């Protein structure tokens, strides 16, 4: 019988999972990975083995919490020699109380439920698998890992929002997100570049969701996301930092309600909103390369330029907070794979001593800084699933 640990990364309409062997220490040997996409008719299920070969592709009639029951039945039917002994979850918000991964209990679930107003779109989605498993498989240990935990080292002054004090007393302050990814990258730097891990480093997590983290002596001292995952950089469909007066305009002139603001700020802004074409960087670059209509091409170009401009702007702010800069690490989908973006960002930072090795950058090499650069530039794939697995192993053992 082979014991395995399942890691869940849940979104609003999809559920990604990775299955690790539990007897492989922190190395984390993957056995399976898959995704469940929910739709009004049920769910589409796809699973692949460690080599990337599809081992299952099914349509399920189950919806809601019932899909988790079906998933565990599928695990049993796929391999009768496999036993799930623990599950790890990416939970968006840990609030002020949960500053490290914890074993999930009924009390923990209740407290995490109470944090839903801080992130009503994502908190319940990431809690759903934990609730379903607690009800249907109470014999399985579950561990919650939080996107906010890594930023618990941020100074008090950086957490405060300039609002009436009553809001801070209710927990309305800056938390920061993408912490599981930053924790993984910080750990990797300690292995592959200890000097950079101890120095003043900016980690650029650039994907459909995007943020920066100022890492000093291996700890987060500032990040671009704040009270919510809307803050900071421009993203795929999210606006990032925006003048609150624009929101007042929407309310006054368009009579926007809560749902209207959510749709605009979370789902129709960012690259999608400015370009009017897509939230996907690859689609936008292809559209420009293939020759779009003049007005559309202008909008796409502006979206790409604004994305880069906001990154440069925030790197400047974080550099000032740290009192200098020793390195930049690009990670996540765009950060790892878009050489054009990395080049544009680095060229704009020449004033800071940044010098890019164009050949290494084009090859997506691990180190892309030129030998004469005073700033180390790295490209490092993130692995949130492995980071969660490591935390689960620590807790259940």
C-alpha positions in Angstrom: 0.0 0.0 0.0 1.4 3.4 -1.0 0.5 6.4 1.1 0.0 9.7 -0.7 -0.6 13.3 0.2 -3.0 15.3 -2.0 -2.5 19.1 -2.5 -5.4 21.2 -3.5 -5.2 24.6 -5.2 -8.8 25.8 -5.6 -10.1 28.7 -7.6 -13.6 30.1 -8.1 -14.5 27.6 -10.9 -11.6 25.2 -11.0 -9.8 22.8 -8.7 -6.2 21.8 -9.3 -4.6 19.0 -7.4 -1.3 17.2 -7.2 -0.7 13.8 -5.6 2.7 13.2 -3.9 4.2 10.1 -2.4 4.3 10.6 1.3 7.3 8.4 2.0 9.7 10.6 -0.1 10.5 13.2 2.5 10.7 16.8 1.3 11.7 15.8 -2.2 8.0 15.4 -3.0 7.8 12.8 -5.8 4.7 13.5 -7.9 2.4 10.6 -8.7 -0.5 12.4 -10.3 -1.7 15.9 -11.1 -5.1 17.0 -12.4 -7.8 19.6 -12.7 -11.5 19.8 -12.3 -13.4 22.5 -14.1 -17.0 23.1 -12.8 -19.8 24.1 -15.1 -23.6 24.3 -14.8 -23.9 20.7 -16.1 -21.3 19.2 -13.8 -17.6 19.0 -14.0 -14.8 18.2 -16.5 -12.1 16.0 -14.9 -8.5 15.5 -16.3 -5.7 13.7 -14.6 -2.1 13.1 -15.8 0.7 10.9 -14.4 4.2 12.2 -13.4 5.3 12.0 -17.0 2.4 14.2 -18.2 0.5 11.4 -19.9 -3.3 11.7 -19.6 -4.6 8.8 -17.5 -8.2 10.0 -17.2 -10.5 12.5 -19.0 -14.1 12.4 -17.8 -17.3 14.4 -17.5 -18.9 14.2 -14.1 -22.5 15.0 -13.3 -21.7 16.0 -9.7 -21.5 19.7 -8.8 -20.5 21.6 -5.7 -19.2 19.7 -2.7 -20.2 16.3 -4.3 -17.2 16.5 -6.7 -14.8 15.9 -3.8 -16.6 12.7 -2.9 -16.4 11.6 -6.5 -12.7 12.5 -6.7 -11.8 10.3 -3.7 -13.8 7.4 -5.2 -11.8 8.0 -8.4 -8.5 7.8 -6.4 -9.6 4.5 -5.0 -10.6 3.0 -8.4 -7.5 4.3 -10.2 -5.1 2.6 -7.8 -6.3 0.2 -5.1 -2.7 0.2 -3.8 -3.0 3.9 -2.9 -4.2 5.4 0.3 -4.7 9.2 0.9 -3.3 9.9 4.4 -3.3 13.7 4.3 -4.5 16.7 2.3 -2.9 20.1 2.0 -4.8 23.2 1.0 -3.9 26.6 -0.3 -6.1 29.0 1.7 -6.0 32.6 0.5 -6.5 34.4 3.9 -5.2 33.6 7.3 -5.9 36.9 8.9 -3.9 38.1 11.9 -4.2 34.8 13.8 -2.9 32.2 11.4 0.7 33.0 10.9 1.9 29.5 10.0 0.3 26.3 8.4 -2.1 24.6 10.8 -3.9 21.3 11.1 -7.5 21.8 10.1 -10.1 21.3 12.8 -13.8 22.4 13.1 -12.6 25.4 15.1 -10.1 26.4 12.5 -12.7 26.1 9.7 -15.0 28.3 11.7 -12.4 31.0 12.2 -11.4 30.9 8.6 -15.0 31.3 7.6 -15.1 34.5 9.6 -12.4 35.9 7.3 -14.6 35.7 4.2 -15.5 39.4 4.2 -11.8 40.2 3.7 -11.8 38.2 0.4 -15.4 37.2 -0.4 -14.5 36.0 -3.9 -11.6 33.6 -3.0 -11.8 32.6 0.7 -14.9 30.3 0.3 -13.5 28.8 -2.9 -10.3 27.7 -1.2 -12.2 26.5 1.9 -14.7 24.4 0.0 -12.5 21.3 -0.5 -11.5 21.3 3.2 -15.1 21.5 4.3 -16.2 18.7 1.9 -13.4 16.4 3.1 -14.0 17.2 6.7 -17.6 16.1 6.3 -17.1 13.1 4.0 -13.7 11.8 5.1 -13.0 12.9 8.7 -10.3 10.2 8.9 -8.0 12.2 6.6 -5.7 14.8 8.2 -5.9 18.2 6.5 -3.5 21.1 6.7 -4.2 24.7 5.7 -1.4 26.8 4.2 -2.0 30.5 3.8 -1.1 33.0 1.1 -0.8 35.7 3.8 1.6 33.8 6.1 4.9 34.7 4.5 4.2 38.4 4.9 3.7 38.3 8.6 7.2 39.8 9.0 6.1 43.0 7.3 6.6 46.0 9.8 3.5 47.5 11.5 4.0 50.8 9.7 3.7 49.0 6.3 0.5 47.3 7.4 -1.5 50.3 8.4 -4.0 51.9 6.1 -4.7 55.7 6.4 -8.3 55.1 7.4 -10.2 55.8 10.7 -8.8 53.7 13.5 -11.9 51.6 13.8 -11.1 49.8 10.5 -7.7 48.6 11.8 -9.4 47.3 14.9 -11.6 45.2 12.6 -8.6 43.8 10.8 -8.7 46.1 7.8 -5.0 46.4 7.1 -2.4 45.3 4.6 -1.7 41.5 4.5 -0.1 40.7 1.2 -0.7 37.5 -0.9 1.1 35.0 -3.1 3.0 34.1 0.1 3.2 30.4 -0.7 5.0 31.1 -3.9 7.3 33.6 -2.2 8.1 31.1 0.5 9.1 28.6 -2.1 11.3 31.0 -4.0 12.9 32.2 -0.7 13.8 28.6 0.1 15.2 28.0 -3.3 17.4 31.0 -3.1 18.8 29.8 0.2 19.9 26.6 -1.7 21.1 28.1 -5.0 22.2 31.6 -4.2 22.6 32.2 -0.4 24.1 35.7 -0.9 20.9 36.8 -2.8 18.7 35.1 -0.2 20.4 37.2 2.5 20.5 40.4 0.5 17.9 42.9 -0.8 15.9 41.0 -3.4 12.7 41.7 -5.2 10.7 38.6 -6.2 8.4 39.3 -9.2 5.5 36.9 -9.2 4.1 37.7 -12.6 1.1 35.7 -13.9 -2.6 36.3 -14.4 -2.3 37.5 -10.8 0.8 39.6 -10.2 2.7 41.1 -7.3 6.2 41.9 -6.0 7.8 41.0 -2.7 10.7 42.9 -1.1 12.9 40.2 0.5 15.5 41.2 3.0 17.5 38.6 5.0 15.1 36.0 3.6 12.0 37.7 5.0 9.2 39.7 3.5 9.4 43.4 4.5 7.0 44.8 1.9 4.8 43.6 -0.9 2.6 45.3 -3.6 -0.7 43.5 -2.7 -2.3 44.9 0.5 -5.7 44.4 2.1 -6.9 42.5 -0.9 -5.5 40.8 -4.0 -6.7 43.8 -6.1 -3.9 46.0 -4.9 -0.5 46.7 -6.5 0.4 45.7 -10.0 -1.8 45.6 -13.0 -2.9 42.0 -13.7 -4.7 39.9 -16.3 -8.2 41.0 -15.4 -7.6 42.9 -12.1 -6.8 46.6 -12.0 -4.2 46.8 -9.3 -3.7 50.0 -7.4 -6.3 52.6 -8.4 -7.4 56.0 -7.2 -10.4 55.5 -4.9 -12.0 58.5 -6.6 -12.5 56.3 -9.7 -14.6 54.0 -7.7 -16.6 56.9 -6.3 -17.2 58.0 -9.9 -18.5 54.6 -10.8 -20.9 54.7 -7.9 -22.1 58.2 -8.6 -22.3 58.3 -12.4 -23.0 54.7 -13.2 -24.9 53.7 -10.0 -22.5 50.8 -9.6 -23.4 48.4 -6.8 -21.1 46.0 -5.0 -21.5 43.3 -7.7 -20.9 45.9 -10.5 -17.7 47.1 -8.8 -16.5 43.5 -8.4 -17.1 42.7 -12.0 -15.3 45.8 -13.2 -12.3 45.6 -10.8 -11.8 41.8 -10.7 -13.0 40.5 -14.1 -12.9 43.3 -16.7 -9.8 45.4 -15.9 -6.1 44.9 -16.2 -4.7 43.6 -19.5 -8.2 42.7 -20.7 -9.7 46.0 -19.9 -7.0 48.2 -21.4 -6.5 46.1 -24.5 -10.1 45.2 -25.0 -8.9 41.9 -26.5 -7.5 39.4 -23.9 -6.1 39.0 -20.4 -3.5 36.6 -21.8 -0.1 38.1 -22.5 0.6 35.5 -25.2 -2.6 36.3 -27.1 -1.8 40.0 -27.0 1.7 39.6 -28.3 0.5 37.3 -31.1 -2.2 39.8 -32.0 0.4 42.5 -32.4 2.8 40.3 -34.3 0.0 39.2 -36.8 -1.1 42.8 -37.4 -4.2 44.0 -35.7 -6.4 46.9 -36.8 -4.6 50.3 -36.0 -6.9 51.2 -33.1 -6.8 47.7 -31.6 -3.1 47.5 -32.0 -2.7 50.8 -30.2 -4.8 49.5 -27.3 -2.9 46.3 -27.1 0.5 48.1 -27.1 -0.7 50.4 -24.4 -1.9 47.5 -22.2 1.5 45.8 -22.5 3.4 49.1 -21.9 1.2 49.8 -18.8 1.9 46.4 -17.4 5.6 47.0 -17.6 5.4 50.6 -16.4 3.6 49.5 -13.2 6.2 46.8 -12.5 9.0 49.4 -12.9 7.2 51.9 -10.7 6.7 49.4 -7.9 10.3 48.1 -8.1 11.4 51.6 -7.6 9.3 51.9 -4.5 10.4 48.6 -3.0 14.1 49.5 -3.7 13.6 52.6 -1.7 12.0 50.7 1.2 14.9 48.2 1.3 17.6 51.0 0.9 19.0 49.4 -2.2 18.7 46.4 -4.5 20.9 43.3 -4.9 18.8 41.1 -7.1 15.5 40.5 -8.9 13.9 37.0 -9.4 11.3 36.6 -12.1 8.8 33.8 -11.5 5.2 32.5 -12.3 3.8 32.1 -15.9 4.8 35.5 -17.4 7.9 36.0 -15.3 9.3 32.6 -16.2 8.4 32.6 -19.9 8.1 36.2 -21.3 11.6 37.2 -22.3 10.4 40.4 -23.9 8.8 41.6 -20.7 12.0 40.8 -18.7 14.1 42.7 -21.2 11.8 45.8 -21.1 11.8 45.8 -17.3 15.5 45.4 -17.0 16.3 48.1 -19.6 14.2 50.6 -17.7 16.2 49.8 -14.5 19.6 50.5 -16.0 19.9 53.5 -13.7 20.1 51.0 -10.8 23.0 49.1 -12.3 20.8 46.4 -14.0 22.5 44.9 -17.1 20.8 42.1 -18.9 22.5 39.2 -20.8 20.2 39.2 -23.9 21.3 35.7 -25.0 20.7 34.2 -21.5 17.3 36.0 -21.3 16.2 34.7 -24.7 17.0 31.2 -23.5 15.2 31.6 -20.2 18.4 30.7 -18.4 18.5 30.5 -14.6 20.8 33.6 -14.4 20.1 36.3 -17.0 22.2 39.2 -15.7 25.4 40.2 -17.6 28.7 39.7 -15.8 29.1 43.5 -15.4 25.6 43.9 -13.9 25.6 45.1 -10.3 22.2 43.5 -9.8 21.8 39.7 -10.0 18.9 38.7 -12.3 17.4 35.3 -12.0 14.5 33.3 -13.5 13.2 30.6 -11.1 10.1 28.5 -11.6 7.8 28.6 -8.6 6.2 25.5 -7.1 3.4 26.2 -4.7 2.2 22.6 -4.7 5.6 21.4 -3.5 5.7 24.1 -0.8 2.3 23.0 0.5 3.4 19.4 0.5 6.5 20.2 2.6 4.4 21.9 5.1 1.9 19.0 5.3 4.8 16.6 5.9 6.2 18.7 8.7 2.8 18.9 10.5 1.6 15.3 10.1 4.9 13.9 11.2 
